[in-house]
Each structure stands twice: as C-alpha cells, then as structure tokens.
Amino acid sequence: MKTDLKKVLSVSGQPGLFLYLSQAKNGVIVESLVTKQRTSFGANSRVTTLADISIYTNEDELPLKEVLIKMINKLGEEPAPSGKSDEKVMKAFFEEVLPDYDRDRFYVSHMKKVLDWYNILKQYASLEFVEEEESSEDIIKEDKPKKGAKNVETTKKSTKASPNKAANSAAIKSTKTVQRKAN
C-alpha cells in the first residue's frame, strides 16, 4: 500500500513516526508506525505532517517527498545510514543525494531525522508514495455523507431586548442543519 505523507506525523519530543487516525476532542489520535500502539496528542503538542516538511537547498526549498525519492534512487533496496552514524558519513551521504543542500541551514540534527524517517518508512510502511491526485480523491470520498446519515433540522427561538415594543414581541428564528451519523 502507498504511503500518504499527509497522514504520517512527526511529534516534537517523541521518537519515531505516527500515522494519523482521527481527530480527538483536544488533539489527534495516532498510531506509532513502529510499535502499532495508539495514543493521542493534545493541542499543545507540536505535530507536523511529513508532507509539510522541506529541506533547504541553495536555490529554494525541496519537499521531503522529493528528497526521499532521491534517497530511494541512490540506495535502491539498501537502508539509509543510521541517524546515529558519524557526522561525516551523514554529510557525505547528503552531498551525494542532494548536492545543492544548504550547508548553513540544513543541520546534522535535520539529517539525523531524515535518515531515521527514511529507515522507519522503509521498514514499517512503504517508500511508494501517494500522488497528489490520489490523495485529493480520497479526501473527496471521505467528505461525502455516509450511507444512512440523516439530516435533522432544528429551530431555535430567541428574543432581543429593545426599547421598541414591536421588536420585543418579534421572535427571531434561526435554522441549523445538523448531520448525524447513523449508529
């Protein structure tokens, strides 16, 4: 199955990668790609999708997806160097894969993360990525009402206090359409 980088999350202060499952009341529900354990992170957690991450180059920023594809082309079936490798090994690797990376803004700490993410995706997910068109089609399918969903209209009445007696006697009606899921 192809990996959708919009659903793969990195959480600041947490090792590894997480798969987005659902929205929670005050955060998100995720599943660790490595351990398959489900957990939730609150709204105060720094959660980033891999699709939103870019690498600084001398020209511009390169999306992480394109960097991962360049790594696939270089490595083939081999794993990437470990994030615990020597600093010189990591720099040499990125000089081969991405020769124009910005040496002033793409730090060794960033290299470690990218290498670890690559190895996690290779081992626990897939290095074959969902294309933008496929991802937007999935979103459209998810937004359609589910079979058996009901539309329920509710009416609320309210009055406003006003010095004008005619305005006091008039009620303002508002209608809301609420969609409920059938159980």
QUIUR-V346536 format. One record per helix or strand. SS is the DSSP state (A for helix, B for strand). FROM is the first residue (numbers start at 1). LEN is the number of residues. If there is no record, write none. Layout:
SS_FROM_LEN + SS_FROM_LEN
This chain:
B_3_1 + B_8_4 + B_18_7 + B_27_6 + B_38_5 + B_47_3 + A_50_3 + B_54_4 + B_61_3 + A_64_12 + A_87_11 + B_101_1 + A_108_17 + B_129_1 + A_132_12 + B_150_9 + A_165_5 + B_172_9
